[in-house]
């Protein structure tokens, strides 16, 4: 990643420049950079050549600000190997369809997600944090299937969570801004009901997808809720809840 010193100073917005490589920034772009976000700029001049790419500001330990650039490739580039992971033909096909792969073990101590960034025209690596995927929700530890669904902007299968006032069942997805979780199909459960359903729904019995759907559908029907099950991967209800993340274990407070 290329780094460059800011061409212009704007101390009121943490040294955000007003112009980067001959591209003038609008107020929204300046605000995003000042908040530590990444922006995408077109037609940046680099040695007389126009380039598109992502831009982000970073500060070193001494407080000096630098600009980081990640330039886009002219043509889509799909490598055969990402770190220590060799991509299969099936994985490449999924990537080309716009799917997010993962979690994938890319190195001995590094597991992440892969997707094609159409602006960069190449495969990019994303972490759980970047995609807003938690490790646990309401006492439930997410498995790889749960994480993959969230990475692909899908709802997880219904799971049982423990909130401040007891157990509840719900489907969960990551909000569009990747800063929170959206709960739907929320059903309060007694302690007795939860203990009976936990092994099947939360996977300790390693239930199949169909088995989980059958059990959860029975719960919804018994509670008077009729979810619209379009396919095994999507369960829709009319009870959305948005819960912002706060760095702590997530759980809806019933």
N, C-alpha and C positions, 0 to 999 in steps of 0.2 A: 504494500500500500504506500503510495507516494505521499510525502508530507511537504507542506510549504508554509512559510510564515504569512500571516495576514497582510494584505496589501494596505488595508485601511483600518484605523482604530475606531472603535465605538465603545467606550468604557462603560456607558450606561447599560449596555447589553452584553457584558462580559467579552468585550473585544471582538464582537461580531463585525466583519467587514461589510461594507455596503455594496461591494462589487467583487466578484471572484472570476479571475481569468476572462475579463472583459464582459462578463454577464452581470447585469445589475440585479440585485436581489429585491424582491418585494417585501412588504411588511410581514406577511405570513412566513416567508422563508427565513427572514431575520429572526422572528420569534422562535421558530422551530430550532434553529441553530443555537440560539441562546439557551434553550431548554435542554440541549444535549441530544436533540433528535437528528436524524440523517435526512437530507433532502436530495432530490435528483435534479441536475441542471443539464440543459442541452446547449450545444454550440460553445463550449468553453474553448478558448484558444490556448493551445499547447504547442509552442514552437511553430506557430503559423498554421497549425492544423486544428480544425474544429473537432471537439470530442464531447460525447455525452458521458455522464457518470454520476456517482453518488458522492456527496460531500458531507463531512462531519468535522466539528471543531473538537479539539482535545487540548487539555492543559497538562503540563508536566509538573513534577514535584515543586519546581520553583515558581509555578504560576504562569509560565510562558505559554501562550496559545499558538497552536499550529493547526493547519488545515489538512485533513486527510482526504485523499481522492481514491476512488475505485472506478476506473474507466470501463466503459462498455466495450465488448468485442464487436467487430463489424458483422460477424456471422456467428450463428449459434454453435457453441462449442461444448461437446459432451465428452468428458474424459472417460477413459476406461477404468481408471482407478482414482479414488479419493482417499488420500492418506493410505491406510492399510486395507481399505475395503475395495474389492474388485466388483464393479457393477455388472450384473447379469443383463441379458437381453430383455428379460421381463421387467427389471427395474428401470432400464432405459426407456422402455415403452411407457411405463407408468409416469415417469418424469415428463415425457413428451406430451402426455395427456393432461399435464398440469397437477398431478398428484404430488403430495409430499411424502417422501420415504422416511421411515423411522419409527421409533428410535433405532439407529444403526450404529454398531460399534465400529468406529473409524480408527481407533487406536487402543492400546492396552487399557488406558484409563480415560478414554474420551468417547462418549456416546452422544450423538447429535442427530440432526435431521437434514435431508437433502431435498432441494427443489430447484427448478429452473427459474432464474430471474430473467424475464423476457426483456427487461430494460438493459441488463448487463449482457444478455445473450450467453449465459453460462450457468453452470451449477453452483449454487451457493450453499454454505453450511450454516444452519441455524441451531441455536441452543434452546433448551426448555424455556429459559428466561426470556429469550427474544420472542418466542411464540406464545408466551403467557401460560405455559403448561406447568401446573403445580405437581409436587410429588404426592401430596396427600390432600384429600378433601373431606372434612368432617370425620376424621379418623379412618377413612378408607384410603388405602395405598393403591395408587393407580398402576395398572399393568400396561404392557406394551400396546395392547389393542386400544385401551382407553386413550393413551397418549397419541396414538396414530389418528384416531378419530378427531381429537381436539386439534391436532396439527393440520388436519384437512378441513377445518371449520365445520365439523359434524358434531352432532350430539353424541355423548357417550351413551352406552346402554344404561337403562335405569339401575341405580345403585342405592344402597341404604347408607345414610350418613347420620352422624350424631351431632345435633346442635346443642345450644345452651339449655334448651328445655326438653330435650329428648330426641328420639329417633324419627327420621322421615325418609321417604323414598322420593327420588327425583331424577330427571335427566339433566345433564349439565353440558354446556358448551362454553368456549372462550368468547368473550365479546369481541366485536370487530376491531377495537383499538388495542386488543391484547393486554388490557389493563385490569380486567375483571372476569367474573364468571357469571353466566346466565343460567338460572335454574328454572325448569318448567316441569309440569306434571307433579307438583309437590303434594305428597300425601303423608299426613302425620301417622305415626305408628306407635302402638303401645310397646313397652319393653318386651312383653311376651310375644307380640307379633314379630318384632324385629329379630329376636333371637331365633325364631322359627324360620324366618326367611333369609337371614344373613348367609348361611352356608351356600344356598343355591344362587342368590342374587349377587353376592359379592365374591363368588367364585371359589370359596374354600373347598367346594365339592367338584370344582372344575366343570360346571354345567355347560352344555352346549348353548349356542346362540338361540336356537329354537326353544330350549328348555327355559332359559331366562325370560324370553318373550312370553311364553305361556304362563309362567308364574306371575310375572309383573302385570300381564293383562288381567289375570284373575283378581289381583289386588286392586287395580284401577276399577274394575267392574264392581267389586264388593264395596268400594268406597263411593260408587256413583259417578265415576269419571270414565269417560269413553275416549281413550286416545285414538287418534287417526293414524294407524300403522300403515304407511305407504309401502314400506319395504323393511327388511330386517335391520337396516342401518338407521332408519329415521323414525322416531316416535314423537309426534307433535301433540301438544295440548294447548289450551288457551290460558295458561297460568304462568307467564314469564316473570321472573324476578331477576334483577340485576344486583349483584353483590360485588362491590369494588374489592380489589386485593389490598391487603395492608401488611404484607410480609409475614403474616401469621397463617396457621393452618386454617383453611377455608371451611366454613360450615354455615348453612343458613339457620338463623335463629328463629325457631318456631314460637 
